[in-house]
Amino acid sequence: MILNKDKLKRAIIFLFYDKDGIVDDYIPTLFQGLKGFYDKLCFVANGKLSEEGEEKLKDYVTDFLVRENKGFDVWGYKAGLEFLAGKN
């Protein structure tokens, strides 16, 4: 199968949790390595996301979603999918 690079669309849903909303340095490093391989990166924070953390990620993340930390982790991915589906 030959993929048409112009039509190829990829989305990443990254689920995040830190009780204080602090984004560790490995996360932007990970996103830097992924740059160019995705069209959308939806960062789903279960609970808090600090302003400093959001600032660290703004060059890589296309959409931020901060939600209450309830339910199982899979609900965070579900929220990310629904969020992205509503934008397209």
N, CA and C of each residue as an Amber inpcrd file, in Angstrom:
protein
   264
   0.8420000  -1.1810000   0.0000000   0.0000000   0.0000000   0.0000000
   0.8840000   1.2390000   0.0000000   0.5800000   2.1630000  -0.8690000
   1.3120000   3.4220000  -0.9450000   0.4620000   4.5020000  -0.2810000
   1.0600000   5.2070000   0.6400000   0.3440000   6.2570000   1.3580000
   0.5870000   7.5990000   0.6990000  -0.4670000   8.3630000   0.5370000
  -0.3550000   9.7140000   0.0170000  -0.0820000  10.6390000   1.1990000
   1.1360000  11.1400000   1.2720000   1.5460000  11.9650000   2.4130000
   0.6850000  13.2150000   2.5600000   0.1580000  13.7470000   1.4420000
  -0.6560000  14.9610000   1.5040000  -2.0140000  14.7160000   2.1580000
  -2.5090000  13.4870000   2.0890000  -3.8200000  13.1800000   2.6610000
  -3.7370000  12.4880000   4.0140000  -2.5560000  12.0780000   4.3930000
  -2.3750000  11.3320000   5.6340000  -2.5950000  12.2360000   6.8460000
  -3.4320000  11.7890000   7.7540000  -3.7130000  12.5470000   8.9760000
  -3.5000000  11.6370000  10.1730000  -2.7190000  12.1040000  11.1120000
  -2.4610000  11.3340000  12.3310000  -2.7150000  12.2180000  13.5430000
  -3.3270000  11.6130000  14.5420000  -3.5830000  12.3240000  15.7910000
  -3.0130000  11.5120000  16.9450000  -2.4770000  12.2160000  17.9120000
  -1.9950000  11.6070000  19.1430000  -2.8590000  12.1310000  20.2810000
  -3.2950000  11.2280000  21.1280000  -3.9570000  11.6190000  22.3710000
  -3.0090000  11.2130000  23.4860000  -2.5120000  12.2110000  24.2030000
  -1.5560000  11.9760000  25.2860000  -2.2700000  12.2210000  26.6010000
  -2.3860000  11.1830000  27.4000000  -3.0640000  11.2900000  28.6880000
  -2.0440000  11.5940000  29.7780000  -2.3440000  12.5960000  30.5880000
  -1.4020000  13.1060000  31.5860000  -2.0690000  13.1690000  32.9460000
  -1.3050000  12.8030000  33.9750000  -1.7530000  13.0280000  35.3490000
  -0.5480000  13.3380000  36.2210000  -0.6530000  14.3880000  36.9710000
   0.2770000  14.7130000  38.0480000  -0.5610000  15.4260000  39.0960000
  -0.4470000  15.0010000  40.3380000  -1.3320000  15.5560000  41.3790000
  -1.2240000  17.0670000  41.4990000  -0.0590000  17.6340000  41.1270000
   0.1290000  19.0820000  41.1810000   0.0750000  19.7410000  39.8050000
  -0.1300000  18.9550000  38.7610000  -0.2120000  19.5050000  37.4090000
   1.1290000  19.9010000  36.8230000   2.2200000  19.3560000  37.3690000
   3.5730000  19.7140000  36.9260000   3.9850000  18.8120000  35.7640000
   4.4210000  19.4300000  34.6710000   4.8770000  18.6970000  33.4890000
   6.3870000  18.5170000  33.5850000   6.8260000  17.2680000  33.6810000
   8.2590000  16.9720000  33.7430000   8.9080000  17.1970000  32.3770000
  10.2210000  17.4130000  32.3880000  10.9520000  17.7670000  31.1680000
  10.9670000  16.6710000  30.1110000  10.7530000  15.4170000  30.4990000
  10.7860000  14.3510000  29.4950000   9.6120000  14.4510000  28.5190000
   8.5210000  15.0880000  28.9170000   7.3410000  15.1520000  28.0520000
   7.5920000  16.0440000  26.8360000   8.0650000  17.2900000  26.9860000
   8.3700000  18.0550000  25.7760000   9.4900000  17.4190000  24.9470000
  10.4120000  16.7180000  25.5960000  11.4650000  16.0160000  24.8570000
  10.8460000  14.9200000  23.9890000   9.8900000  14.1850000  24.5420000
   9.1710000  13.1630000  23.7820000   8.4490000  13.7910000  22.5940000
   7.7440000  14.8920000  22.8400000   6.9950000  15.5470000  21.7700000
   7.9220000  16.1020000  20.6900000   9.0810000  16.5860000  21.0780000
  10.0560000  17.0730000  20.0980000  10.4380000  15.9410000  19.1420000
  10.6380000  14.7420000  19.6780000  10.9840000  13.5940000  18.8540000
   9.8600000  13.1510000  17.9290000   8.6300000  13.4420000  18.3050000
   7.4730000  13.0600000  17.4940000   7.0820000  14.1210000  16.4670000
   7.6450000  15.3110000  16.5910000   7.2730000  16.4240000  15.7110000
   7.4620000  16.0150000  14.2500000   6.4740000  16.3040000  13.4460000
   6.5040000  15.9450000  12.0400000   5.7920000  14.6320000  11.7350000
   5.4510000  13.8680000  12.7710000   4.7820000  12.5850000  12.5790000
   3.2910000  12.6470000  12.9040000   2.7880000  13.8100000  13.2530000
   1.3710000  13.9330000  13.5950000   0.8400000  15.2700000  13.1080000
  -0.4720000  15.2980000  12.9220000  -1.1510000  16.5350000  12.5370000
  -1.7730000  17.2180000  13.7460000  -2.2350000  16.4130000  14.6910000
  -2.8480000  16.9470000  15.9110000  -2.3140000  16.1860000  17.1110000
  -2.0570000  16.9180000  18.1680000  -1.6690000  16.3120000  19.4390000
  -2.5980000  16.8770000  20.4980000  -3.4780000  16.0270000  20.9890000
  -4.4380000  16.4130000  22.0240000  -3.8730000  15.9800000  23.3740000
  -3.5930000  16.9360000  24.2130000  -3.0240000  16.6930000  25.5380000
  -4.1720000  16.7030000  26.5340000  -4.4920000  15.5350000  27.0740000
  -5.5980000  15.4010000  28.0250000  -5.0140000  15.3170000  29.4300000
  -5.3050000  16.3150000  30.2420000  -4.8420000  16.3370000  31.6290000
  -5.9870000  15.8820000  32.5260000  -5.7670000  14.7880000  33.2270000
  -6.7290000  14.3270000  34.2280000  -6.4200000  15.0650000  35.5170000
  -7.2050000  16.0440000  35.8370000  -6.9720000  16.8270000  37.0510000
  -6.4310000  18.1950000  36.7080000  -5.1960000  18.4590000  37.0930000
  -4.6070000  19.7910000  36.9520000  -3.5670000  19.8360000  35.8410000
  -3.3620000  21.0430000  35.3080000  -2.2490000  21.3440000  34.4140000
  -1.7870000  22.7470000  34.7760000  -0.5400000  22.8600000  35.2140000
  -0.0220000  24.1660000  35.6240000   0.1900000  25.0630000  34.4040000
   0.1660000  26.3720000  34.6300000   0.4330000  27.3250000  33.5520000
   1.8340000  27.1220000  32.9900000   2.7950000  26.8320000  33.8710000
   4.1700000  26.5840000  33.4290000   4.2290000  25.3400000  32.5450000
   3.4680000  24.3250000  32.9130000   3.4240000  23.0980000  32.1250000
   2.8430000  23.3320000  30.7470000   1.7610000  24.0860000  30.6930000
   1.1510000  24.4060000  29.4010000   2.1230000  25.2030000  28.5350000
   2.8400000  26.1200000  29.1450000   3.8290000  26.9270000  28.4200000
   4.9240000  26.0430000  27.8150000   5.3680000  25.0240000  28.5560000
   6.4000000  24.0960000  28.0660000   5.9470000  23.3390000  26.8170000
   4.6510000  23.1180000  26.7040000   4.1190000  22.2330000  25.6720000
   3.5120000  22.9460000  24.4750000   3.3380000  24.2450000  24.5570000
   2.5590000  24.9620000  23.5450000   3.1140000  24.8520000  22.1240000
   4.4090000  24.5920000  21.9730000   4.9870000  24.4620000  20.6340000
   4.6710000  23.1170000  19.9860000   4.1710000  22.1690000  20.7520000
   3.9330000  20.8160000  20.2480000   2.4640000  20.4180000  20.2520000
   1.7220000  20.9160000  21.2150000   0.3370000  20.4840000  21.4290000
  -0.6080000  21.3740000  20.6330000  -1.5200000  20.7370000  19.8880000
  -2.5090000  21.5080000  19.1340000  -3.7630000  21.7780000  19.9580000
  -4.0660000  20.8810000  20.9040000  -5.2780000  21.0270000  21.7120000
  -5.0150000  20.5790000  23.1450000  -5.4270000  21.4190000  24.0870000
  -5.3460000  21.0740000  25.5070000  -6.7530000  20.7890000  26.0150000
  -6.8900000  19.7160000  26.7620000  -8.1580000  19.3680000  27.3770000
  -7.8700000  19.0190000  28.8350000  -8.4040000  19.8180000  29.7510000
  -8.2290000  19.5620000  31.1830000  -9.5820000  19.1020000  31.7120000
  -9.5810000  17.9060000  32.2970000 -10.8330000  17.3270000  32.7690000
 -10.6930000  16.8750000  34.2120000 -11.8270000  16.6940000  34.8500000
 -11.8380000  16.1810000  36.2200000 -11.2410000  14.7760000  36.2280000
 -10.4520000  14.4800000  37.2320000  -9.8360000  13.1570000  37.3370000
 -10.8290000  12.1920000  37.9750000 -11.7160000  11.6640000  37.1300000
 -12.6840000  10.6880000  37.6250000 -12.8250000   9.5750000  36.5980000
 -13.2300000   8.4190000  37.0680000 -13.3570000   7.2700000  36.1860000
 -11.9960000   6.6490000  35.9220000 -11.9820000   5.7020000  35.0320000
 -10.7400000   5.0350000  34.6670000  -9.9850000   5.8680000  33.6400000
  -8.6950000   5.5650000  33.4590000  -7.8800000   6.3090000  32.4940000
  -8.4830000   6.2920000  31.0950000  -9.1150000   5.1950000  30.7370000
  -9.6650000   5.0810000  29.3920000 -10.6800000   6.1900000  29.1010000
 -11.3150000   6.7400000  30.1290000 -12.2610000   7.8390000  29.9200000
 -11.5430000   9.1060000  29.4750000 -10.2770000   9.2500000  29.8590000
  -9.4870000  10.3770000  29.3650000  -9.2440000  10.2670000  27.8710000
  -8.9380000   9.0520000  27.4160000  -8.7590000   8.8300000  25.9750000
 -10.0750000   9.0330000  25.2340000 -11.1630000   8.5720000  25.8290000
 -12.4870000   8.7590000  25.2330000 -12.7920000  10.2500000  25.0940000
 -12.4960000  11.0170000  26.1270000 -12.7240000  12.4660000  26.0740000
 -11.8830000  13.1010000  24.9720000 -10.6410000  12.6510000  24.8220000
  -9.7780000  13.1640000  23.7590000 -10.3160000  12.8400000  22.3800000
 -10.7870000  11.6050000  22.1850000 -11.3660000  11.2180000  20.8940000
 -12.6090000  12.0390000  20.5830000 -13.4760000  12.2010000  21.5670000
 -14.6890000  12.9930000  21.3600000 -14.3490000  14.4470000  21.0720000
 -13.3540000  14.9710000  21.7620000 -12.9290000  16.3530000  21.5370000
 -12.4340000  16.5270000  20.1050000 -11.5600000  15.6230000  19.6580000
 -11.0230000  15.7140000  18.2990000 -12.1080000  15.4920000  17.2510000
 -13.0210000  14.5700000  17.4950000 -14.1060000  14.3090000  16.5450000
 -15.0030000  15.5300000  16.3870000 -15.1970000  16.2620000  17.4570000
 -16.0270000  17.4620000  17.4020000 -15.3760000  18.6170000  16.6730000
 -14.0570000  18.5830000  16.5280000 -13.3340000  19.6680000  15.8550000
 -13.2190000  19.4400000  14.3540000 -13.5220000  18.2270000  13.8850000
 -13.3420000  17.9040000  12.4550000 -14.6580000  17.8400000  11.7300000
